[in-house]
Amino acid sequence: MRHYEMMVILDPSLDERTVAPSLETFLNVIRTSGGEVEKLDVWGRRRLSFEIDKKAEGIYAVLDITCTPEAVKELDRQLGLTESVLRTKVLRREVKKARKAAKAPAAAKA
Amino acid sequence: MSKERRAPARKKQNLLVREGVSEVDWKDTALLRKFISDRGKIRARRVTGLTPQQQREVAIAIKNAREMALLPQSTK
């Protein structure tokens, strides 16, 4: 199980309120494989700094996920196939808190 | 002699990141914008005054942000 950060840019013609529920359906892939979705943050509509598929705006959503590599891969694949998704990005990042916690005991010993 | 004369060494901005930020977040566009020129190019280390490690972190963050259209691709 690993921690992933995922950003999705969705078609601006969608209704912002429907974004979270529609993403939830995709997230079932994670949940059924034993993963966990820690955070689903919908930034809302935002100007793109350059056009993607002739669109000047996009609806941004950021996810924090803990799951197996296969599960994110599948989620990314499914989102990529969806037409209302302009772009996705998956990054593996350590959680800041975890890093700090790891540092703190070391400092305490010294 | 004119050779001896040099422009007074300007103090580097040095460690702009350390002003509160210990870890660069690629989603923090307001911060990253300080490290790109008006044409969208990443500023050189001699300009930013960052350590090599910090500069690398910032550069990677900017490139990630560019991919997601948070920052402009450098033009011209």
N, CA and C atoms of all chains as a GROMACS GRO file, in nm:
protein
  558
    1MET      N    1   0.084  -0.121   0.000
    1MET     CA    2   0.000   0.000   0.000
    1MET      C    3   0.087   0.125   0.000
    2ARG      N    4   0.056   0.213  -0.090
    2ARG     CA    5   0.137   0.334  -0.100
    2ARG      C    6   0.048   0.456  -0.101
    3HIS      N    7   0.110   0.566  -0.073
    3HIS     CA    8   0.034   0.691  -0.075
    3HIS      C    9   0.053   0.761  -0.209
    4TYR      N   10  -0.057   0.799  -0.269
    4TYR     CA   11  -0.051   0.868  -0.398
    4TYR      C   12  -0.127   0.998  -0.391
    5GLU      N   13  -0.080   1.090  -0.472
    5GLU     CA   14  -0.152   1.216  -0.487
    5GLU      C   15  -0.194   1.222  -0.634
    6MET      N   16  -0.319   1.253  -0.655
    6MET     CA   17  -0.368   1.251  -0.792
    6MET      C   18  -0.440   1.381  -0.822
    7MET      N   19  -0.410   1.436  -0.938
    7MET     CA   20  -0.483   1.556  -0.979
    7MET      C   21  -0.554   1.527  -1.109
    8VAL      N   22  -0.678   1.572  -1.117
    8VAL     CA   23  -0.759   1.547  -1.236
    8VAL      C   24  -0.812   1.681  -1.287
    9ILE      N   25  -0.802   1.702  -1.416
    9ILE     CA   26  -0.866   1.819  -1.476
    9ILE      C   27  -0.985   1.771  -1.557
   10LEU      N   28  -1.102   1.826  -1.524
   10LEU     CA   29  -1.224   1.784  -1.589
   10LEU      C   30  -1.277   1.892  -1.682
   11ASP      N   31  -1.362   1.848  -1.772
   11ASP     CA   32  -1.426   1.937  -1.868
   11ASP      C   33  -1.500   2.050  -1.796
   12PRO      N   34  -1.477   2.176  -1.837
   12PRO     CA   35  -1.542   2.289  -1.769
   12PRO      C   36  -1.693   2.297  -1.793
   13SER      N   37  -1.742   2.224  -1.893
   13SER     CA   38  -1.886   2.232  -1.920
   13SER      C   39  -1.968   2.150  -1.820
   14LEU      N   40  -1.899   2.070  -1.738
   14LEU     CA   41  -1.970   1.995  -1.635
   14LEU      C   42  -2.017   2.089  -1.524
   15ASP      N   43  -2.118   2.043  -1.453
   15ASP     CA   44  -2.162   2.119  -1.336
   15ASP      C   45  -2.068   2.085  -1.221
   16GLU      N   46  -2.018   2.191  -1.154
   16GLU     CA   47  -1.921   2.166  -1.047
   16GLU      C   48  -1.976   2.077  -0.936
   17ARG      N   49  -2.107   2.087  -0.913
   17ARG     CA   50  -2.164   2.008  -0.804
   17ARG      C   51  -2.170   1.860  -0.834
   18THR      N   52  -2.170   1.826  -0.962
   18THR     CA   53  -2.179   1.684  -0.997
   18THR      C   54  -2.042   1.618  -1.000
   19VAL      N   55  -1.937   1.700  -0.988
   19VAL     CA   56  -1.802   1.646  -1.002
   19VAL      C   57  -1.769   1.544  -0.892
   20ALA      N   58  -1.790   1.585  -0.767
   20ALA     CA   59  -1.755   1.497  -0.656
   20ALA      C   60  -1.828   1.363  -0.664
   21PRO      N   61  -1.961   1.363  -0.682
   21PRO     CA   62  -2.030   1.233  -0.692
   21PRO      C   63  -1.982   1.147  -0.809
   22SER      N   64  -1.955   1.212  -0.924
   22SER     CA   65  -1.914   1.131  -1.039
   22SER      C   66  -1.774   1.074  -1.019
   23LEU      N   67  -1.689   1.149  -0.948
   23LEU     CA   68  -1.557   1.094  -0.919
   23LEU      C   69  -1.568   0.977  -0.821
   24GLU      N   70  -1.665   0.988  -0.731
   24GLU     CA   71  -1.684   0.882  -0.632
   24GLU      C   72  -1.704   0.746  -0.699
   25THR      N   73  -1.778   0.746  -0.810
   25THR     CA   74  -1.804   0.618  -0.877
   25THR      C   75  -1.673   0.556  -0.926
   26PHE      N   76  -1.580   0.642  -0.970
   26PHE     CA   77  -1.451   0.589  -1.013
   26PHE      C   78  -1.370   0.536  -0.895
   27LEU      N   79  -1.390   0.602  -0.782
   27LEU     CA   80  -1.309   0.568  -0.665
   27LEU      C   81  -1.345   0.431  -0.608
   28ASN      N   82  -1.455   0.374  -0.655
   28ASN     CA   83  -1.490   0.239  -0.609
   28ASN      C   84  -1.380   0.139  -0.644
   29VAL      N   85  -1.307   0.167  -0.750
   29VAL     CA   86  -1.195   0.080  -0.788
   29VAL      C   87  -1.096   0.070  -0.673
   30ILE      N   88  -1.070   0.186  -0.612
   30ILE     CA   89  -0.976   0.190  -0.500
   30ILE      C   90  -1.034   0.115  -0.380
   31ARG      N   91  -1.157   0.145  -0.350
   31ARG     CA   92  -1.217   0.091  -0.228
   31ARG      C   93  -1.232  -0.060  -0.235
   32THR      N   94  -1.273  -0.111  -0.352
   32THR     CA   95  -1.293  -0.256  -0.362
   32THR      C   96  -1.162  -0.332  -0.353
   33SER      N   97  -1.051  -0.264  -0.385
   33SER     CA   98  -0.922  -0.333  -0.377
   33SER      C   99  -0.856  -0.313  -0.241
   34GLY      N  100  -0.931  -0.259  -0.148
   34GLY     CA  101  -0.879  -0.246  -0.012
   34GLY      C  102  -0.806  -0.116   0.013
   35GLY      N  103  -0.810  -0.025  -0.082
   35GLY     CA  104  -0.743   0.104  -0.064
   35GLY      C  105  -0.831   0.202   0.010
   36GLU      N  106  -0.776   0.321   0.030
   36GLU     CA  107  -0.849   0.420   0.106
   36GLU      C  108  -0.833   0.556   0.039
   37VAL      N  109  -0.944   0.628   0.028
   37VAL     CA  110  -0.936   0.763  -0.026
   37VAL      C  111  -0.937   0.860   0.092
   38GLU      N  112  -0.824   0.925   0.112
   38GLU     CA  113  -0.812   1.010   0.231
   38GLU      C  114  -0.873   1.147   0.211
   39LYS      N  115  -0.863   1.196   0.088
   39LYS     CA  116  -0.910   1.331   0.066
   39LYS      C  117  -0.958   1.345  -0.077
   40LEU      N  118  -1.072   1.410  -0.093
   40LEU     CA  119  -1.120   1.444  -0.226
   40LEU      C  120  -1.148   1.593  -0.223
   41ASP      N  121  -1.061   1.667  -0.289
   41ASP     CA  122  -1.070   1.812  -0.283
   41ASP      C  123  -1.100   1.866  -0.422
   42VAL      N  124  -1.219   1.923  -0.439
   42VAL     CA  125  -1.254   1.981  -0.568
   42VAL      C  126  -1.223   2.130  -0.563
   43TRP      N  127  -1.125   2.171  -0.640
   43TRP     CA  128  -1.084   2.312  -0.641
   43TRP      C  129  -1.186   2.399  -0.710
   44GLY      N  130  -1.257   2.338  -0.802
   44GLY     CA  131  -1.353   2.416  -0.880
   44GLY      C  132  -1.294   2.463  -1.011
   45ARG      N  133  -1.367   2.552  -1.076
   45ARG     CA  134  -1.326   2.597  -1.209
   45ARG      C  135  -1.205   2.691  -1.199
   46ARG      N  136  -1.116   2.675  -1.292
   46ARG     CA  137  -0.991   2.751  -1.287
   46ARG      C  138  -0.941   2.771  -1.428
   47ARG      N  139  -0.882   2.884  -1.454
   47ARG     CA  140  -0.827   2.909  -1.588
   47ARG      C  141  -0.706   2.821  -1.610
   48LEU      N  142  -0.698   2.760  -1.727
   48LEU     CA  143  -0.578   2.686  -1.763
   48LEU      C  144  -0.477   2.786  -1.817
   49SER      N  145  -0.350   2.765  -1.788
   49SER     CA  146  -0.251   2.863  -1.836
   49SER      C  147  -0.223   2.844  -1.985
   50PHE      N  148  -0.272   2.734  -2.041
   50PHE     CA  149  -0.271   2.718  -2.186
   50PHE      C  150  -0.386   2.625  -2.220
   51GLU      N  151  -0.425   2.627  -2.345
   51GLU     CA  152  -0.542   2.549  -2.383
   51GLU      C  153  -0.511   2.400  -2.385
   52ILE      N  154  -0.607   2.323  -2.336
   52ILE     CA  155  -0.600   2.178  -2.348
   52ILE      C  156  -0.727   2.137  -2.422
   53ASP      N  157  -0.711   2.068  -2.533
   53ASP     CA  158  -0.827   2.030  -2.616
   53ASP      C  159  -0.915   2.150  -2.647
   54LYS      N  160  -0.855   2.261  -2.677
   54LYS     CA  161  -0.927   2.384  -2.714
   54LYS      C  162  -1.009   2.443  -2.600
   55LYS      N  163  -0.979   2.402  -2.480
   55LYS     CA  164  -1.056   2.455  -2.367
   55LYS      C  165  -0.966   2.546  -2.283
   56ALA      N  166  -1.022   2.660  -2.244
   56ALA     CA  167  -0.943   2.757  -2.171
   56ALA      C  168  -0.958   2.740  -2.020
   57GLU      N  169  -1.059   2.665  -1.979
   57GLU     CA  170  -1.082   2.644  -1.836
   57GLU      C  171  -1.087   2.494  -1.806
   58GLY      N  172  -1.080   2.466  -1.677
   58GLY     CA  173  -1.094   2.326  -1.636
   58GLY      C  174  -1.140   2.320  -1.492
   59ILE      N  175  -1.201   2.209  -1.455
   59ILE     CA  176  -1.238   2.190  -1.315
   59ILE      C  177  -1.132   2.099  -1.253
   60TYR      N  178  -1.065   2.152  -1.152
   60TYR     CA  179  -0.956   2.077  -1.089
   60TYR      C  180  -1.006   1.999  -0.969
   61ALA      N  181  -0.953   1.879  -0.953
   61ALA     CA  182  -0.980   1.800  -0.834
   61ALA      C  183  -0.851   1.734  -0.790
   62VAL      N  184  -0.827   1.733  -0.659
   62VAL     CA  185  -0.707   1.672  -0.605
   62VAL      C  186  -0.746   1.561  -0.509
   63LEU      N  187  -0.683   1.445  -0.525
   63LEU     CA  188  -0.715   1.329  -0.442
   63LEU      C  189  -0.592   1.284  -0.365
   64ASP      N  190  -0.614   1.242  -0.245
   64ASP     CA  191  -0.510   1.173  -0.169
   64ASP      C  192  -0.555   1.030  -0.150
   65ILE      N  193  -0.473   0.938  -0.194
   65ILE     CA  194  -0.515   0.798  -0.196
   65ILE      C  195  -0.407   0.711  -0.134
   66THR      N  196  -0.448   0.612  -0.058
   66THR     CA  197  -0.355   0.508  -0.015
   66THR      C  198  -0.407   0.377  -0.070
   67CYS      N  199  -0.331   0.315  -0.156
   67CYS     CA  200  -0.378   0.190  -0.216
   67CYS      C  201  -0.262   0.117  -0.282
   68THR      N  202  -0.292   0.009  -0.347
   68THR     CA  203  -0.189  -0.068  -0.416
   68THR      C  204  -0.158  -0.002  -0.550
   69PRO      N  205  -0.038  -0.025  -0.603
   69PRO     CA  206  -0.001   0.034  -0.731
   69PRO      C  207  -0.099  -0.005  -0.842
   70GLU      N  208  -0.147  -0.130  -0.839
   70GLU     CA  209  -0.238  -0.176  -0.944
   70GLU      C  210  -0.366  -0.095  -0.943
   71ALA      N  211  -0.414  -0.062  -0.822
   71ALA     CA  212  -0.542   0.009  -0.811
   71ALA      C  213  -0.534   0.149  -0.870
   72VAL      N  214  -0.426   0.224  -0.841
   72VAL     CA  215  -0.415   0.358  -0.899
   72VAL      C  216  -0.401   0.350  -1.049
   73LYS      N  217  -0.326   0.250  -1.093
   73LYS     CA  218  -0.303   0.236  -1.236
   73LYS      C  219  -0.437   0.217  -1.306
   74GLU      N  220  -0.520   0.133  -1.247
   74GLU     CA  221  -0.652   0.106  -1.305
   74GLU      C  222  -0.737   0.232  -1.301
   75LEU      N  223  -0.733   0.304  -1.189
   75LEU     CA  224  -0.810   0.428  -1.177
   75LEU      C  225  -0.765   0.529  -1.283
   76ASP      N  226  -0.635   0.541  -1.299
   76ASP     CA  227  -0.581   0.635  -1.396
   76ASP      C  228  -0.623   0.597  -1.538
   77ARG      N  229  -0.622   0.467  -1.564
   77ARG     CA  230  -0.660   0.418  -1.696
   77ARG      C  231  -0.806   0.451  -1.725
   78GLN      N  232  -0.891   0.424  -1.625
   78GLN     CA  233  -1.034   0.448  -1.645
   78GLN      C  234  -1.064   0.596  -1.663
   79LEU      N  235  -0.996   0.680  -1.584
   79LEU     CA  236  -1.018   0.825  -1.598
   79LEU      C  237  -0.971   0.872  -1.736
   80GLY      N  238  -0.860   0.815  -1.781
   80GLY     CA  239  -0.807   0.853  -1.910
   80GLY      C  240  -0.902   0.820  -2.024
   81LEU      N  241  -0.981   0.715  -2.006
   81LEU     CA  242  -1.075   0.674  -2.110
   81LEU      C  243  -1.201   0.761  -2.110
   82THR      N  244  -1.224   0.829  -1.998
   82THR     CA  245  -1.344   0.911  -1.988
   82THR      C  246  -1.325   1.041  -2.065
   83GLU      N  247  -1.424   1.077  -2.142
   83GLU     CA  248  -1.406   1.195  -2.228
   83GLU      C  249  -1.411   1.326  -2.152
   84SER      N  250  -1.481   1.327  -2.040
   84SER     CA  251  -1.491   1.453  -1.965
   84SER      C  252  -1.366   1.482  -1.884
   85VAL      N  253  -1.268   1.391  -1.888
   85VAL     CA  254  -1.142   1.414  -1.818
   85VAL      C  255  -1.039   1.466  -1.917
   86LEU      N  256  -0.990   1.588  -1.891
   86LEU     CA  257  -0.893   1.647  -1.982
   86LEU      C  258  -0.753   1.593  -1.956
   87ARG      N  259  -0.720   1.578  -1.828
   87ARG     CA  260  -0.584   1.537  -1.796
   87ARG      C  261  -0.579   1.482  -1.653
   88THR      N  262  -0.489   1.389  -1.632
   88THR     CA  263  -0.470   1.338  -1.496
   88THR      C  264  -0.320   1.335  -1.466
   89LYS      N  265  -0.289   1.332  -1.339
   89LYS     CA  266  -0.149   1.320  -1.299
   89LYS      C  267  -0.145   1.246  -1.167
   90VAL      N  268  -0.063   1.144  -1.163
   90VAL     CA  269  -0.047   1.069  -1.038
   90VAL      C  270   0.095   1.086  -0.990
   91LEU      N  271   0.110   1.124  -0.866
   91LEU     CA  272   0.243   1.138  -0.808
   91LEU      C  273   0.250   1.055  -0.681
   92ARG      N  274   0.366   0.997  -0.659
   92ARG     CA  275   0.385   0.926  -0.532
   92ARG      C  276   0.456   1.021  -0.439
   93ARG      N  277   0.390   1.054  -0.334
   93ARG     CA  278   0.452   1.148  -0.241
   93ARG      C  279   0.438   1.097  -0.100
   94GLU      N  280   0.541   1.122  -0.022
   94GLU     CA  281   0.530   1.087   0.119
   94GLU      C  282   0.448   1.196   0.186
   95VAL      N  283   0.370   1.155   0.280
   95VAL     CA  284   0.290   1.254   0.351
   95VAL      C  285   0.382   1.333   0.442
   96LYS      N  286   0.358   1.464   0.444
   96LYS     CA  287   0.445   1.550   0.524
   96LYS      C  288   0.448   1.510   0.670
   97LYS      N  289   0.330   1.480   0.721
   97LYS     CA  290   0.320   1.445   0.864
   97LYS      C  291   0.407   1.325   0.896
   98ALA      N  292   0.404   1.227   0.806
   98ALA     CA  293   0.480   1.104   0.828
   98ALA      C  294   0.629   1.134   0.834
   99ARG      N  295   0.672   1.225   0.745
   99ARG     CA  296   0.813   1.260   0.744
   99ARG      C  297   0.853   1.331   0.872
  100LYS      N  298   0.768   1.425   0.912
  100LYS     CA  299   0.799   1.499   1.035
  100LYS      C  300   0.805   1.405   1.154
  101ALA      N  301   0.709   1.313   1.158
  101ALA     CA  302   0.702   1.218   1.269
  101ALA      C  303   0.828   1.133   1.272
  102ALA      N  304   0.878   1.099   1.154
  102ALA     CA  305   0.998   1.017   1.147
  102ALA      C  306   1.119   1.095   1.196
  103LYS      N  307   1.117   1.225   1.170
  103LYS     CA  308   1.230   1.309   1.211
  103LYS      C  309   1.228   1.337   1.360
  104ALA      N  310   1.109   1.357   1.411
  104ALA     CA  311   1.094   1.399   1.551
  104ALA      C  312   1.160   1.303   1.651
  105PRO      N  313   1.136   1.171   1.642
  105PRO     CA  314   1.197   1.080   1.739
  105PRO      C  315   1.349   1.082   1.729
  106ALA      N  316   1.400   1.096   1.605
  106ALA     CA  317   1.545   1.101   1.585
  106ALA      C  318   1.605   1.221   1.658
  107ALA      N  319   1.534   1.332   1.649
  107ALA     CA  320   1.581   1.453   1.715
  107ALA      C  321   1.574   1.438   1.866
  108ALA      N  322   1.473   1.367   1.913
  108ALA     CA  323   1.454   1.349   2.056
  108ALA      C  324   1.568   1.266   2.116
  109LYS      N  325   1.613   1.168   2.037
  109LYS     CA  326   1.722   1.082   2.084
  109LYS      C  327   1.851   1.162   2.098
  110ALA      N  328   1.875   1.248   2.002
  110ALA     CA  329   1.998   1.328   2.002
  110ALA      C  330   1.992   1.440   2.104
  111MET      N  331   4.207   5.222  -1.180
  111MET     CA  332   4.188   5.148  -1.304
  111MET      C  333   4.047   5.094  -1.315
  112SER      N  334   4.000   5.101  -1.439
  112SER     CA  335   3.861   5.063  -1.456
  112SER      C  336   3.841   4.913  -1.434
  113LYS      N  337   3.949   4.836  -1.459
  113LYS     CA  338   3.936   4.692  -1.441
  113LYS      C  339   3.903   4.656  -1.297
  114GLU      N  340   3.960   4.733  -1.209
  114GLU     CA  341   3.943   4.704  -1.066
  114GLU      C  342   3.800   4.730  -1.019
  115ARG      N  343   3.739   4.826  -1.088
  115ARG     CA  344   3.606   4.865  -1.041
  115ARG      C  345   3.500   4.760  -1.076
  116ARG      N  346   3.425   4.727  -0.982
  116ARG     CA  347   3.318   4.630  -1.005
  116ARG      C  348   3.188   4.686  -0.949
  117ALA      N  349   3.080   4.644  -1.010
  117ALA     CA  350   2.950   4.685  -0.954
  117ALA      C  351   2.940   4.625  -0.814
  118PRO      N  352   2.890   4.700  -0.720
  118PRO     CA  353   2.880   4.646  -0.585
  118PRO      C  354   2.797   4.518  -0.584
  119ALA      N  355   2.855   4.414  -0.520
  119ALA     CA  356   2.786   4.285  -0.520
  119ALA      C  357   2.648   4.299  -0.458
  120ARG      N  358   2.551   4.263  -0.537
  120ARG     CA  359   2.414   4.273  -0.486
  120ARG      C  360   2.385   4.152  -0.399
  121LYS      N  361   2.318   4.175  -0.292
  121LYS     CA  362   2.285   4.063  -0.203
  121LYS      C  363   2.185   3.971  -0.272
  122LYS      N  364   2.211   3.844  -0.265
  122LYS     CA  365   2.117   3.748  -0.326
  122LYS      C  366   1.990   3.744  -0.243
  123GLN      N  367   1.884   3.709  -0.315
  123GLN     CA  368   1.756   3.694  -0.245
  123GLN      C  369   1.765   3.584  -0.140
  124ASN      N  370   1.862   3.504  -0.160
  124ASN     CA  371   1.891   3.385  -0.081
  124ASN      C  372   1.778   3.321  -0.001
  125LEU      N  373   1.749   3.198  -0.042
  125LEU     CA  374   1.656   3.115   0.032
  125LEU      C  375   1.518   3.177   0.048
  126LEU      N  376   1.468   3.220  -0.063
  126LEU     CA  377   1.332   3.273  -0.061
  126LEU      C  378   1.237   3.167  -0.007
  127VAL      N  379   1.268   3.045  -0.041
  127VAL     CA  380   1.182   2.935   0.002
  127VAL      C  381   1.178   2.924   0.154
  128ARG      N  382   1.292   2.950   0.213
  128ARG     CA  383   1.299   2.931   0.360
  128ARG      C  384   1.212   3.030   0.435
  129GLU      N  385   1.158   3.124   0.361
  129GLU     CA  386   1.067   3.216   0.428
  129GLU      C  387   0.935   3.145   0.458
  130GLY      N  388   0.945   3.050   0.544
  130GLY     CA  389   0.822   2.984   0.586
  130GLY      C  390   0.799   2.848   0.522
  131VAL      N  391   0.852   2.826   0.402
  131VAL     CA  392   0.824   2.699   0.335
  131VAL      C  393   0.944   2.606   0.347
  132SER      N  394   0.922   2.489   0.401
  132SER     CA  395   1.031   2.394   0.412
  132SER      C  396   1.024   2.290   0.302
  133GLU      N  397   0.906   2.276   0.243
  133GLU     CA  398   0.891   2.177   0.137
  133GLU      C  399   0.811   2.240   0.024
  134VAL      N  400   0.862   2.228  -0.097
  134VAL     CA  401   0.794   2.292  -0.210
  134VAL      C  402   0.678   2.205  -0.255
  135ASP      N  403   0.563   2.267  -0.265
  135ASP     CA  404   0.445   2.196  -0.313
  135ASP      C  405   0.419   2.240  -0.457
  136TRP      N  406   0.406   2.142  -0.544
  136TRP     CA  407   0.388   2.177  -0.686
  136TRP      C  408   0.252   2.238  -0.712
  137LYS      N  409   0.162   2.233  -0.616
  137LYS     CA  410   0.030   2.292  -0.635
  137LYS      C  411   0.025   2.439  -0.591
  138ASP      N  412   0.132   2.483  -0.526
  138ASP     CA  413   0.138   2.620  -0.474
  138ASP      C  414   0.189   2.713  -0.583
  139THR      N  415   0.099   2.754  -0.672
  139THR     CA  416   0.144   2.832  -0.788
  139THR      C  417   0.192   2.971  -0.751
  140ALA      N  418   0.135   3.028  -0.647
  140ALA     CA  419   0.176   3.163  -0.607
  140ALA      C  420   0.324   3.165  -0.572
  141LEU      N  421   0.367   3.060  -0.503
  141LEU     CA  422   0.508   3.050  -0.465
  141LEU      C  423   0.596   3.023  -0.588
  142LEU      N  424   0.552   2.929  -0.670
  142LEU     CA  425   0.634   2.889  -0.785
  142LEU      C  426   0.649   3.002  -0.885
  143ARG      N  427   0.550   3.088  -0.892
  143ARG     CA  428   0.557   3.200  -0.987
  143ARG      C  429   0.674   3.293  -0.957
  144LYS      N  430   0.718   3.294  -0.833
  144LYS     CA  431   0.832   3.378  -0.797
  144LYS      C  432   0.960   3.324  -0.857
  145PHE      N  433   0.958   3.199  -0.900
  145PHE     CA  434   1.080   3.138  -0.952
  145PHE      C  435   1.079   3.125  -1.104
  146ILE      N  436   0.984   3.189  -1.169
  146ILE     CA  437   0.986   3.187  -1.315
  146ILE      C  438   0.987   3.331  -1.367
  147SER      N  439   1.045   3.346  -1.485
  147SER     CA  440   1.051   3.479  -1.544
  147SER      C  441   0.916   3.512  -1.605
  148ASP      N  442   0.902   3.634  -1.658
  148ASP     CA  443   0.773   3.670  -1.717
  148ASP      C  444   0.745   3.591  -1.844
  149ARG      N  445   0.849   3.527  -1.898
  149ARG     CA  446   0.825   3.442  -2.014
  149ARG      C  447   0.799   3.297  -1.975
  150GLY      N  448   0.799   3.274  -1.847
  150GLY     CA  449   0.768   3.140  -1.801
  150GLY      C  450   0.888   3.050  -1.783
  151LYS      N  451   1.008   3.106  -1.801
  151LYS     CA  452   1.128   3.024  -1.783
  151LYS      C  453   1.164   3.014  -1.636
  152ILE      N  454   1.225   2.903  -1.601
  152ILE     CA  455   1.269   2.885  -1.464
  152ILE      C  456   1.392   2.972  -1.440
  153ARG      N  457   1.392   3.047  -1.332
  153ARG     CA  458   1.506   3.136  -1.301
  153ARG      C  459   1.628   3.054  -1.261
  154ALA      N  460   1.742   3.102  -1.301
  154ALA     CA  461   1.867   3.032  -1.272
  154ALA      C  462   1.901   3.042  -1.123
  155ARG      N  463   1.985   2.952  -1.081
  155ARG     CA  464   2.020   2.946  -0.940
  155ARG      C  465   2.095   3.072  -0.895
  156ARG      N  466   2.172   3.130  -0.986
  156ARG     CA  467   2.244   3.251  -0.946
  156ARG      C  468   2.148   3.366  -0.924
  157VAL      N  469   2.027   3.353  -0.976
  157VAL     CA  470   1.928   3.456  -0.952
  157VAL      C  471   1.846   3.426  -0.826
  158THR      N  472   1.808   3.300  -0.814
  158THR     CA  473   1.721   3.264  -0.701
  158THR      C  474   1.798   3.252  -0.571
  159GLY      N  475   1.927   3.220  -0.581
  159GLY     CA  476   2.006   3.206  -0.460
  159GLY      C  477   1.972   3.083  -0.378
  160LEU      N  478   1.915   2.983  -0.444
  160LEU     CA  479   1.879   2.861  -0.371
  160LEU      C  480   1.996   2.764  -0.367
  161THR      N  481   1.987   2.668  -0.277
  161THR     CA  482   2.086   2.562  -0.276
  161THR      C  483   2.054   2.468  -0.391
  162PRO      N  484   2.151   2.387  -0.435
  162PRO     CA  485   2.124   2.295  -0.545
  162PRO      C  486   2.003   2.206  -0.518
  163GLN      N  487   1.991   2.158  -0.397
  163GLN     CA  488   1.880   2.070  -0.363
  163GLN      C  489   1.746   2.143  -0.376
  164GLN      N  490   1.744   2.264  -0.324
  164GLN     CA  491   1.620   2.342  -0.330
  164GLN      C  492   1.585   2.376  -0.474
  165GLN      N  493   1.687   2.414  -0.551
  165GLN     CA  494   1.664   2.451  -0.690
  165GLN      C  495   1.604   2.333  -0.766
  166ARG      N  496   1.655   2.214  -0.739
  166ARG     CA  497   1.605   2.095  -0.806
  166ARG      C  498   1.459   2.072  -0.767
  167GLU      N  499   1.434   2.087  -0.639
  167GLU     CA  500   1.297   2.066  -0.590
  167GLU      C  501   1.200   2.164  -0.657
  168VAL      N  502   1.243   2.290  -0.663
  168VAL     CA  503   1.160   2.393  -0.725
  168VAL      C  504   1.140   2.363  -0.873
  169ALA      N  505   1.249   2.325  -0.942
  169ALA     CA  506   1.241   2.300  -1.085
  169ALA      C  507   1.144   2.186  -1.115
  170ILE      N  508   1.153   2.080  -1.037
  170ILE     CA  509   1.064   1.966  -1.059
  170ILE      C  510   0.919   2.007  -1.032
  171ALA      N  511   0.901   2.086  -0.926
  171ALA     CA  512   0.766   2.131  -0.893
  171ALA      C  513   0.707   2.214  -1.007
  172ILE      N  514   0.790   2.302  -1.064
  172ILE     CA  515   0.741   2.387  -1.173
  172ILE      C  516   0.704   2.302  -1.293
  173LYS      N  517   0.786   2.200  -1.322
  173LYS     CA  518   0.758   2.116  -1.439
  173LYS      C  519   0.630   2.036  -1.419
  174ASN      N  520   0.609   1.990  -1.298
  174ASN     CA  521   0.483   1.920  -1.269
  174ASN      C  522   0.365   2.014  -1.286
  175ALA      N  523   0.379   2.134  -1.234
  175ALA     CA  524   0.270   2.232  -1.243
  175ALA      C  525   0.240   2.268  -1.388
  176ARG      N  526   0.345   2.275  -1.469
  176ARG     CA  527   0.325   2.306  -1.610
  176ARG      C  528   0.242   2.199  -1.679
  177GLU      N  529   0.270   2.075  -1.646
  177GLU     CA  530   0.198   1.967  -1.711
  177GLU      C  531   0.048   1.976  -1.684
  178MET      N  532   0.014   2.027  -1.568
  178MET     CA  533  -0.127   2.037  -1.533
  178MET      C  534  -0.182   2.177  -1.561
  179ALA      N  535  -0.115   2.252  -1.645
  179ALA     CA  536  -0.162   2.384  -1.689
  179ALA      C  537  -0.181   2.482  -1.575
  180LEU      N  538  -0.105   2.462  -1.467
  180LEU     CA  539  -0.112   2.558  -1.356
  180LEU      C  540  -0.016   2.673  -1.382
  181LEU      N  541   0.091   2.643  -1.454
  181LEU     CA  542   0.188   2.746  -1.490
  181LEU      C  543   0.204   2.745  -1.642
  182PRO      N  544   0.241   2.858  -1.701
  182PRO     CA  545   0.257   2.862  -1.847
  182PRO      C  546   0.378   2.782  -1.893
  183GLN      N  547   0.366   2.726  -2.013
  183GLN     CA  548   0.483   2.668  -2.078
  183GLN      C  549   0.567   2.787  -2.121
  184SER      N  550   0.698   2.775  -2.113
  184SER     CA  551   0.778   2.892  -2.152
  184SER      C  552   0.762   2.914  -2.302
  185THR      N  553   0.743   3.040  -2.339
  185THR     CA  554   0.722   3.073  -2.479
  185THR      C  555   0.832   3.166  -2.528
  186LYS      N  556   0.849   3.171  -2.655
  186LYS     CA  557   0.948   3.256  -2.723
  186LYS      C  558   1.091   3.214  -2.693
   0.00000   0.00000   0.00000
